[in-house]
Amino acid sequence: MASQRKILFVTKDKGPFNVTRNVVPALRARGHDVRVIAEGLSAELWEQASEKLLFKGSIDFEKAPFEICIHRSLSEFAPDVLVVTGSVPINLERRFAVQAEAWQMPIVCIEDTAGSATRLGIRPGLVLTLNRLAVDFYRAT
């Protein structure tokens, strides 16, 4: 069996929750230490799915701003891999991805919409996508 990894998921919206909700327990079942940071609609959905969040932001960061220290969050959990999505408007997903890239941490983006990884402001090491349109989009870039 492969070694256990520490994996941090950062999500915001309902679509990203829908494409990641089954991945988290599947990784745990394989022995990985998986944590979730969520804001927006995904935070409530994670809690309804009995997920204990490492951090919960507001539903709308523009109307109800909140603070989180990205550096400390990454330092304390020290994930081997960061998994993000690309919500609109993007907030924590981008902030975590930018910091992880600066630290040369592997980044995975799981898309619920073709091209949403481009919102991150960085180029993830791996983009997991759900449809042919997105595959064609990334092959052309």
C-alpha positions in Angstrom: 0.0 0.0 0.0 1.2 3.5 -0.8 2.2 5.8 2.1 -0.4 7.8 3.9 -0.7 11.4 2.6 -2.1 14.6 4.2 -4.5 16.1 1.8 -6.3 19.5 2.2 -9.5 20.3 0.2 -10.6 23.9 -0.2 -14.1 24.4 -1.7 -16.7 27.2 -2.0 -19.8 26.4 -4.1 -22.4 23.6 -4.5 -20.9 22.3 -7.8 -17.4 21.9 -6.3 -18.9 20.2 -3.3 -20.8 17.8 -5.6 -17.6 16.8 -7.4 -15.5 16.3 -4.3 -17.9 15.0 -1.7 -17.2 11.3 -2.6 -13.5 11.8 -3.1 -12.9 12.8 0.5 -14.3 9.6 2.1 -12.7 7.5 -0.6 -9.3 8.9 0.3 -9.9 8.4 4.0 -10.9 4.8 3.3 -7.4 4.3 1.8 -5.8 5.6 4.9 -5.1 9.3 4.0 -5.5 12.2 6.4 -8.0 14.4 4.7 -9.2 17.8 5.9 -11.6 20.3 4.4 -11.7 24.1 4.5 -15.0 25.5 3.0 -16.8 28.7 2.5 -20.0 29.6 0.6 -22.6 27.1 -0.1 -20.2 24.2 0.2 -19.6 24.8 3.9 -23.1 24.0 4.9 -23.2 21.0 2.5 -20.0 19.6 4.0 -21.5 19.9 7.5 -24.8 18.2 6.4 -22.5 15.4 5.1 -21.1 15.2 8.7 -17.7 16.6 7.7 -15.9 18.5 10.5 -14.4 21.5 8.8 -10.9 22.7 9.6 -12.3 26.2 8.8 -15.7 27.5 7.8 -16.0 30.8 6.0 -19.2 32.8 5.4 -21.8 32.1 2.7 -20.8 35.3 0.8 -17.3 36.6 1.5 -18.1 39.9 -0.2 -21.1 40.7 2.0 -19.7 39.0 5.2 -15.9 39.1 5.0 -13.9 36.8 7.2 -10.3 36.3 8.1 -8.1 33.2 7.8 -4.3 33.0 7.9 -3.5 31.0 4.8 0.2 30.6 5.8 -0.7 29.3 9.3 -3.4 27.0 8.0 -1.0 25.4 5.6 1.8 25.3 8.1 -0.2 23.7 10.9 -1.7 20.9 8.8 1.3 20.7 6.4 -0.6 18.9 3.6 1.3 16.9 1.0 -1.3 17.9 -1.6 -3.7 20.8 -1.9 -7.0 20.0 -3.7 -9.0 23.0 -4.8 -11.9 23.9 -7.1 -12.6 27.0 -9.1 -15.7 28.8 -7.9 -17.2 32.1 -8.9 -16.3 34.6 -7.5 -13.2 32.8 -6.4 -11.7 33.5 -2.9 -10.1 30.9 -0.7 -9.4 28.4 -3.5 -7.2 30.9 -5.2 -5.6 32.3 -2.1 -4.6 28.7 -0.9 -3.5 27.8 -4.4 -1.2 30.8 -4.8 0.4 30.1 -1.4 0.8 26.4 -2.1 2.5 27.2 -5.5 4.9 29.6 -3.7 5.8 26.7 -1.4 6.1 24.3 -4.4 3.3 22.1 -2.9 1.5 19.8 -5.4 -1.9 21.3 -6.4 -4.9 19.4 -7.9 -7.9 21.2 -9.2 -11.1 19.3 -9.5 -13.4 21.1 -12.0 -17.2 21.1 -12.0 -17.2 23.4 -15.0 -14.8 23.4 -18.0 -12.0 25.9 -17.6 -12.7 26.7 -13.9 -9.1 25.9 -13.0 -8.0 29.0 -14.9 -9.6 31.1 -12.1 -6.9 30.0 -9.7 -4.2 32.4 -11.1 -1.7 29.5 -11.1 -1.3 26.4 -13.2 -2.2 23.3 -11.1 0.0 20.2 -11.5 -3.2 18.2 -12.2 -6.6 19.2 -13.4 -9.4 16.6 -13.0 -12.3 17.3 -15.2 -15.7 15.8 -15.8 -16.4 16.3 -19.5 -15.0 16.2 -23.0 -15.4 20.0 -23.5 -12.9 20.6 -20.6 -10.5 18.0 -22.0 -10.4 19.7 -25.3 -10.0 23.1 -23.6 -6.9 22.0 -21.7 -5.4 20.3 -24.7 -5.6 23.5 -26.6 -3.8 25.6 -23.9 
